[in-house]
Every structure is written in structure tokens, then in C-alpha cells.
Amino acid sequence: MAARKSSDPVRRKNKPEASRAQPRSAPEDIKNYKQSLALANRLNKVAPDEDNAVVAGAIVLFAAEVIKRSSGNVLEARAYLEGMRGAIDGLLANAFQDAPQAPPEPKVPRRRR
């Protein structure tokens, strides 16, 4: 098999515009984080005495409506959710980095009698 010369053009299929992910810049991420933090502080001022679970539930409902409006189908909605899951995991890891983390306990199958 002959080796390809470096001057030979490489043919690639062009991807449609929707599938090309635009990398976000660090300043944009910082701006988004600051906006989210300001919104969280305003929410804390509006509902300081509310149960945290109720506030979290309201945020989830709001996020579900936003995702529903932003996505065209279930697969796109799940992609949004996967992105948010990663962000939430990162926030929780940062929030609890001082606390020692125990490894998850392995699940032992129960025997039926």
C-alpha cells in the first residue's frame, strides 16, 4: 500500500451547521456563572424561609419548561439534561470538597427464599 503524500488533499464530509459545537470562551463561562450566582442570591432574598426542597423543586420545574421550549425533540432535551447533570455534579463536588467522601458501597444481590 502506497503512503499518501502530505500534499494530497484529504476529503472530509461537511457537517451541517447545527451539529458543529462552538467552543465557549472562559470569559463567557465566568459571565454566565456570575449571572447565575446573582439570580440565586435574588431567589434567596425572595424565599429565605422556604424549605430548600421546595425551592429546588421550583427550579427543576422552571428548568424543565426552559428545556421544553429550547429543544425540538426528546433527544435534544436529554442532551440538555446531560449537560446540566455534569454542571450540577461539578458544583456539588466543589461545595463538598472539604468533607471526606466515602466510596460507594457495592451492591450485594439478595438471595430469594
Secondary structure, 3 states (H helix, E strand, C coil): CCCCCCCCCCCCCCCCHHHCCCCCCHHHHHHHHHHHHHHHHHHHHHCCCCCHHHHHHHHHHHHHHHHHHHCCCHHHHHHHHHHHHHHHHHHHHHHCCCCCCCCCCCCCCCCCC
